[in-house]
Amino acid sequence: MSENNNFQYTEDNIRTLDWQEHVRQRPGMYIGKLGDGSSADDGIYILLKEIIDNSIDEFVMKSGKRIEIKIDEGKAVIRDFGRGIPLGKVVDAVSKMNTGGKYDSKAFKKSVGLNGVGSKAVNALSDFFKVKSVREGRMKVAEFSKGVVTHDHDEAETSDRNGTEITFIPDHEIFPHFKFRKEYIERMLRNYVYLNPGLKIIFNGETFFSENGLKDLLQEELEGDILYPIIHIKGEDIEIAVTHSDKSQSETYFSFVNGQNTTQGGTHLNAFKEAYVKTIREYLNKTYEASDIRKSIIAAVSIKVIEPVFESQTKTKLGSNDMEPGKESIRTFMSNFLKKELDNYLHKNPETAEAVHKKILVSERERKELSGIQKLARERAKKVSLHNKKLRDCRQHYNDQKAERKSESQIFITEGDSASGSITKSRDVDTQAVFSLRGKPLNSYGLTKRVVYENEEFNLLQAALNIEDSLEDLRYNQVIIATDADVDGMHIRLLMITFFLQFFPDLIRNGHLYILSTPLFRVRNKKETRYCYSDAERIKALNELGKNPEITRFKGLGEISPDEFKHFIGKDIRLEPVVIGKDQTIEQLLEFYMGKNTPDRQVFILENLVVEDPEIDKKEKLEEVVA
């Protein structure tokens, strides 16, 4: 170092952060991406999950069969009826790192929250955090704000039942525009009860309960009819449910480790796919293609592992390969289990085995019929990929394990060159790609997969997303439809949703499809500019910005300058997830949106269509959409 350098590196430069400061400075290390609640893996759901996991572990340890959850706006309350945190350790348990019962394998075996960080992270990332523990007629209550104790109440007598109650409000500094979405929470809770038969979860008055575990999960998730009764096999530390759908063309999997929904799969799911194919081949004594054996499969796989190694703190992908030191690998464990239990089941149920065999033969025939078209389509896609004008790619991709920002990867599907031009100029080239549509895409309602290969635009989009065979190599975490908020834009939006529902429903089921919200108005005076996403926001801005502010109505994405557009696709991006509700099937959704016109759909369009001028009669616009 130069002697003239004024900076001196001394002991004063070494600083030890308090535990809550560390969590707040590096929240991503503890809860993954922050988000606003529009994605199922956003931080606010991880906070909720970390608390519920502790209550689930109580149930697993045979303490407490009921969990009550109340969420009102941004406030969450979780109450279990387990053993309760030991009263002398209540404050430490939620505010001291490396403190918790999970380190004692006698108290917790094969637990979800192994590292004891969860409740502390929730505490540090909450504006308000309250813990209440009840044990044998005594209770202890403590309150915190951003990890710092605000009220440490003395122990007191109570008539409440044993257990723990946690209340928290996520910190608005870290989650400025967050919103808890009911659909994501309900899916999380359904998974909890499927994996813990006998557990009752009550969420805002609605009860979630399962008697038959993963068999119930498949029955809930099935589209249309199944080709044979669900195969449901269980062993120590493993449970599997599997069947084939007569509607879906893709493979659908639900995988879990120690009760954690591993949405990105991992070692255990790969081991299941491999072992399933091997077992079926050996049973039929035929070397059928793996893709033919697994086509249209719908399966749920759950295993329990001592000290699993996940690829991130949010535990969405299993990385470890060993069941336990000195014991067999997950791959061997899965192979041995299916070789015995699935093979036994097929021998005892020959009609099911015959249905499986027939499905494989149908899949094989369909694959061969499509192979010529697929080959031509792939060659065409390969030729244009080098100079594909439709795709402006980014540098980091979701399927690249080495990419540091892979979870941030996005692709915007836009209409026309003007919209794609604005996004292209203002995007983050590391994580945001753009795919430009040429006018309105084909209506794929009721068509077969053949059209995906024969329609150049669909084929190029399929190739860009890399989802021809499965979602395993999906290149972008968020697939975002970005259209104008007018009649044509809504129509294009519906056509694209139809395309994904028809051919790639798992993209929606797994929470990858979104609609981009862009401002309809800009309201500004000399001091301040407000972007308004609704008429209500416009009126509010007019009232707050004083006399005669300038109002601009954005009629299309192309009218928004790149300098402005970067605000709408950056850290403040507003996305609406496309979600399949628990009471809707894909068939019903397709029929509603793209089938024969119905009064219900006309009402939906009237309620959701944004017109350029408040004076225009929406019914006139509706005639254009219906036409």
N, C-alpha and C positions, 0 to 999 in steps of 0.2 A: 504494500500500500504506500502511496505517496505521503511524504511527511507533511505536505501542504493540505492534506485532506482534513477538513475541520471536524468531520464526524468521528467521534470516539466510541468504540464498542466496549462498554464496561458492564459491571454487574447491574447498573441501573437500567440497562436495556433488556434484561431478562425479567419477564413478568409471568407470574402464575395466575391463571384465570380461576375465579370461583367456578364451581361446577355449573351453575345456572348461566354464567357469562359464556362459558364454552358452548353449551347447548344453543344459546341464543345467537352466538356468532356463527355457528356451523350447524344450523338446524337440519340441513340436508344429510348430514352424517347419521342422524337419528331417525328422521321420518321421511327420507327421500325427498321428492319434489314438494314444493309448498302448494301451489295451485290455489284455486278459488272454490273448489268443490265440484267443478264440472267434470272431473275425471274420478273414477272409482279409487284410484291410487293416490289421490291428492292428500296432502298432509293432515287435513282436518279429520279424515276417516282413519288415518293411521293413529292419531291421538285417541279417537274413540275406541279403536280396536285394541290398543295397548291396555286400556283400562278393562275392557270386556274380557280380554285374554286372562287377566288375573282372576276374574270371577269364574271363567271356564275352568281354570286350573283347580279351583276349589271344588267344582262339580266332579272333575276327574278324580280328585282325591276323596270322593264320596261325602262331600260336605256341601249341602245346599243344592236343591233341585230347581231353583227358581231365580231368575234375574229380571229385575224391573228397570226399564230404560225410558226416560222421558227427555224429549228434545223439543224445546220451544225456541224458535228462531235460532240464535247462536249459543244457547245455553244447554248443556247436556248433564243429565243426572243418571248415574248407574248405581243400582243397589243390588247387592247379592245377599244371600242368607247362608254364607259359609261360616268359617270359624272366626272371622274378624282378625284384623292385624293385632298382634300382642300390644296392649295399650301403652306399655312403656317404650315401644319402638315406632309408634304411629308417625311422629314427625320425621324420624330418621328414614323410615321405609319409603317416604315419598320425596325426600330431599337430600339424601346422602348417597353418592355413587358407591357402588360395590357393597351396598347393604340390601339384604333381601333373603327370603326363605328359599329362593331357587338355587342357591349355592349348596344347600344341604340336600343331597340326593335321596335321603330318607323321607323328607317331607314332600318333595316334588320329583317324580320320575317321568321322563319323556314329556316335559312341559313345553308350552308354546313360548313363553317369555323367559328364555333361559338366562339372559344376561342381567336381569334386574334393572335395566335402564328405562324401560317403558314409562312407568308412572312418574319418574323424575323428569323425563323429557316433556311429558304432558304438563307437569307443574311449571317447568321453566318457560314453556311456550304459551301459558295462559294468563290473561288479564286477571282472572279470578280462579282460584283452585281451593277446594274445600274437601277435607278428608274427615270422615266420621267412622269410627270403629266401635262395635258393640260386642262385648264378651261377658257372658254370665251376669247380666244385670248392671254392668258398668259400661260407661262410654267415654270416649276421648275424641275431641274435635279440634282440628287446627285449620287455619286459613292462610292462604299465601297469595301473593301477587308477583308474577314473573319469577317464581321460585324463591321469593323472599317471604319469610314468615311475617304475617300481619297480626294474627291473633292465635295465641297458643292457649287454649282453654284448659282449665283444670279438669281432671276426671270427675265424673258425676254419675249418680244412679240413674237408671232408665228401665222402663218396662219393655223397650224394643227388643225384637228378636236378634240373635247373634248375626253378625255379618259386617260388610263394609259398604259405605256409600261414598261415592266420589262425585263431586260437582265441579264442572269447569266451563269457562268461557274462553275460547281461543283468543290470543292476543291480536288485536286489530292492527298493531304495527307490523306484525309478521304476516297476517292474513287479512289484508285491508278490505277485500270485497267478498269474503267467503260466504257460502250458503250451503247448509246441510241439505242434500237431496234425498228425499224419502226412498226413491227407487234403489239407490246404492246401499243405503242402510238396510233396507229389507232383504236385499240379496245376501248381504253379509250375515244377517241374523238367520236366514233360512239355512245357509251353509253351516252355521254353528249348531243348529238343532239336528240337521242330517247327520252330522259327525258325532253328536252326543245324544243318541236316542234316550228319551226319558227326561231330558232337560226342557223346561218351559221358560221361554223368554217372552215378556210382555213389553211391547214397544208402543208407547202412546195409546194404550188400551187394546191394541191388537195382539193376539196370542200366536206365538210360533212354537210348533211342537212336531216331533216326528217319532213314530214307533219303529219304522223299518229302515232307518239310516239311509245309506246311499241308494237303495231301491226307490225310496220316496223322492230323492233328488232327481233321478232319471225320469220318473213318472211326471214330475213337475215340469221338467225341461223338454219333454218330448214334443215334437211337431208331428201331427198326423198319427198314422198307425205305426205299430212296430211289427217286424216280420216274425218274431217269436217272443215268448215271455222273457222278461228280464232275468238274466243269469246273475244270481246274487250269492257270492261265496265269501266266507270270512275265516280268518285264522287269528292266531295271536299276533298282534301288531300289524294286521293287514285286513283290508276289506275292499272288495271289488264288485261293481255292478256293471253289466254290459249287455247291450242288445244292438240291433240294427234298425235304422229308421227307413221307412219306405218313401220318405219325402226328400230328406237332405241328401245332397251329393257329396258333402264334405265329411271329414272326420271331426267329431266333437268330443272333447275331453274335459273333465273336471278333476283336478288333482290336488291332493292335500298331504301335508307332512305335519304330524303332531297337531292337527286341527287347523293349521295355517293353509289358506287357499293359495297354492303356488300357481298363480295365473300364468307364469312364464315356464311352467313345467320344471324340467331339470332331470337329474339322474334317475329318479324313481319312475317318471313318466316314460322316458326313453326305454328304461328296462321293461316296463309293461308292454309297450308297443312291440318290442323285439320278442319278448316271451310269448305274447299272444299269437303272433305270426308263426313262431316256431311250434307251438303246441297244436295249432290248427293244421299246419302242414303235416306234422307227425300223425295226428289223428286220421287225416284223410289220405295219408301216404301219397301226397301230391305236392310238387314244388310250385305252387301258385305264386304269382307276383304279390309282394307285400301290399302294394297299393290296392290290388283287387280284394285281398282279404280284409283290409281295413276300411275300404270305401263305405260311407254311410254309417260307420260305427258311431255309437254314442256310449261313452264309458266314464265311470267315476272310479278313481283310485285313491285310497287313503292308506298311508303307512305311518307307523310310529318308530322313531329313531332316537337313540340316546345321543345327546349332544350333536344335533344336525349342524352342518355347515352351510349357511345360506350365502348367496352371492351379494347380498346387501342387507342393511339393517331392517328394511321393510319386508324381507323374507319372502319374495315372490318367486324365487327360483332356487331349487336345491342344488348345491354344488358338491356335497360330500358323497363319498362312494361306499363308506363302510357303515354297517349296522352298529358295530361295537368293536373296540379293539380286540383283535384276535379271532373275530368271527367272520362269517361270510359277507361278501359284498352285497349291496342292494341288488345288483344285476343277478347274482347267483340266487339270492333269497327269492326274488320275484320269479325267476325261471323255475326253481324247484316248486314253488307254491302253485303256479299255474299248471305245470306239468302233472302235478298230482290232482289238484282240486278241479280245474277246468276239464281235464281229460276224464276224470271220474264223472263229472256232471254230464258231459256229452255221451258217455257210454250209458248212463242211466236214463237219459232223455234223447233217444234217437230221433224223435220228430224235430227237436231243436237243432240237432246236428245236421239233419237234412235241410232245414231252412237256411242254416249258415252256408252249407255247400251250394245250394241253389243261388243264394245271393252272390257268392263268389263268381259263379259261372255267368250270371247276368252282368256283373261288373267287368269281367274279362271281355265279354262280347261287346259291351258299350265302349270299352277302352280301345279295342281293335277297330271298331267302326269310326272312332274319332281320331285314331292315330295319324291318318293321312292328313287330315285338316290341321291337326296340332303341329305336325312337322312343318307344313307350309307356313303356318302362323308364327311359329318360333323363328323360322328362317327370316321371315319378313321383319319380325320384331328385332332380331339380331342385326339385320342390315341397317335399320333406321336408328338403332340405339346409339350408334356412333355420332349421328347427326340428327337426333330426334328434336325437331323444333317444338314439339308439344311439351317436352320435359326440360325444365331448367333445374338441374339437380343440386343437392347440397353436399357437403363434405362428410358429415357424420350421419350414420344410419343406425336404425334400431337393431338390426341383426348383426352389427359389428361389435363383438364382445370387447374390443380394445378401445372403442370410442368412448371418451369420457362423458360426452353429453348425449349419448344415444337416446335416453328417455325424453329429451327435448325435441327430437326429430319430428318435423311436420311436413306434410305436403298439402298445398292449397290447390283444389280443383276449381278452376275459374272459367267463366264464360267470356270468350272473345279476347282479342289482343289488348284492348285498352285496359281492362281490369287486370289481366296478367302482367301488363307492363308496369302498372303502378305498384303491384306487389313485388315484382321482380326487382325493381329499383330500390325498394325500401326494406327488403327482407334481410335476415341474417343468413349469409351464404353458407355458414357452417352447419346450420340446423334446419333451414327452411327451403323446401323445394316448391316448384310451381308446375302444374300440369294444366295446359290450356285446352279447353274444349272448342270445337268448331261448331258454334250454334247449338241447337237443341240435340241432345243425344237420342238414340233410338229408345222407344218404349219397349222394355224387355219383359213386360208382364206376360206370364204364361209361356214364354219361349224356353227352349232348352239350352244347355251349356254350349251347344254347337255355335250359337250366335256370338258368343264371346270370342271365338276364334275367327269367325267369318267377318265380324265387324272390326275394321281396322282400329277405330278409336278405342273400343273396349279391349281389344287385344293389347294395344300399347299401354293402356292404363293397368291392365293385369300384370304386364311385364314390368312396368315402373314400380308397382307395389310389391312385386315378387310373391304373389299369393296363388299361383296357378294350382298347386297341389295342397298346400296347407298354409296356416298363418305362422308357422315356425320361423320362416325367413322373411317375415314382413319387414320392409325397409324403413317404414316411418311409424312412429308410435301414435301419432294423431293424423288422421285423414280428414281434411277440413274442406267442406263444400262452401265455396265463397261466391255467392251470386248476388245480383242486385235485389233490393227489397221491393220489386214490382211484380207485375203479373208474369212476365216471361221468366224472371228470376225464380219465382216460386215454382213455376212449372219445371224448370231445369232441376231445381232442388229435389222435387218429387221424383223425377225421372232417375236421378242419380241414387236416391235412397232405394228406389225400386230395383235398380241394378244390383246393389249390394245385398238387399234382402233376398233377391231371387237366386243369386249365385254365390255370394260370400257372406251368409248370415252371421258366421262366427266373428267377422270383423266388427259387427254391431254388438253381438252378445258379449264380446270381450272388451267393449268400451273403447274402440278405436275411432269411431265415426262421429264427426261434429259438424255443426253449422256455425259459420263465422258471423258474429254480430258486428255490424258496422254502423256508425252514427247516421241518423237520418237528417240531423240539423247541426249547424254550427251557429252558436249565438255568442257574440263578442262585443265588448266595448273597447275603449283605448287601453284599459288595464288588464282585462282578463278575457280568456277564450274558453267557452264551454262546448263540449261535444255531447249531443243529446241522442239517446238511442230510442226514445219514444216521445209521443206527444206530451205525456205528463212531464218528462224531463225538460222538454222545450218550454212549457208553461212556467215551470219552476225557475228555469234560467232567466226567462223574461222578467219575472217578478223580482229576482235577486240582483240583476245587473243594472237596474235603474232605467232611466228614460232612453227610449229610442236606440236600443242596441241593434247591431247589424245581424240579420238572420239569413243564413244560406241553407237552402234545401239541397241535399246531395241526392240527385236522381239516379245515380249509378256509381259503381266503384271506380270507373274510369275518370269520374269528375274530381275524385279526391287526389290531391297532389301527393307525390311520393314522400315529400317531407312531412305531410300530415299523416299519411298512411302508416308510417313506421310506428306511430303511437298506438295504432289499432291492432297491430300484429306483434307488438313487443311485449314487455312485461305486464302491461295492462290489457292484454288481449281478452276479449269476451267471447266465450264459446258456449254453445248450447249442445249438450250431448244428445245423440240419437239413441234412445233407450227403448228396448222392448219391455213393456210392462208385464207383470206376472200373470195378468188375466188376458193377455193378448197372444195369439199365435202369429207366426209370420204370414200364414195363409190369410188370416183375418185382416192383418195390416195391408197386405197387397190388394186384397179385394176392396178395402175401404178407400185406399188412395188411388188405385188405378183401374178398378173394376167399373161396372156400370154406374153412372151418376146416381147418387142417392141424396135425399134431403139432409141426412146427417153430414155428408161431406160438404154440401153447400153451406150449412151452418158453420162448419169448421173453417171454411175459406173466408166467410164473411167476418168471423171473429179474428182471424189471423192476418188477413191481407192488409198491408200498409199502402194507402194510396198517396199519390203525390200532393194532392190538394184536399184539405179537409172538407171542402165544399162539394167534391165529386161524390156522387152516389155510389156506394160500394156495390150495389146490385148490378150497376152497369159494368163494373169491372169484373164481377163474377161471371157475367155472360161470356167475357173474353176467355176466362180460365176454363170454363166448362166446354166452350167451343174447341 
